[in-house]
Amino acid sequence: MRLLFTLCLLLPALHAAPYTDAKTALMWQDVPENKGVIHTWYEAKEYCETLDEAGFDDWWLPSEAELFTIVDPARPQGRKIRSGLVHFKGAPYWSASTYAWNAPHAWAVDFATGTSFTLEKEAYRFVRCVRCTDFKRCIELYYDKAP
């Protein structure tokens, strides 16, 4: 009986299911690799662009703005990621956003502190891929910004 109870608690955490945010229409990769595998920025981009996960093959490395949609500043230090995402480290994750003043650098979002900073693209950091469930909504939210 105790074994069955333990399995009921552990199986949902082991199941690799994407996390969908209805507010932003973004679907986030949420698998054990998100907290155990690190890549350079170049490797992270290629990893996301070639990812075939949960029946989808249109994943990408998120922008800094997209990553900030899953930062939760109200959560405790070390866990500044939205509740519902199971597989993560309180550490920096690559964004696709290149630093405008220094092209060999890109922005990373740190889920330990809820802040962002730039790193050399050759550094090794964690990665979490994203895709959009409603492209019209995603374009309105992230890419249709007139100056």
Secondary structure, DSSP 8 states (H G I E B T S, - for coil): -HHHHHHHHHHHHHS---EEETTTTEEE--SGGGGT-EE-HHHHHHHHHT--BTTB---B---HHHHHTTB-TTS-TT--B-TT--S--SSEEEEEEE-TT-TTEEEEEETTTTEEEEEETTS-EE---EEES-HHHHIIIII----
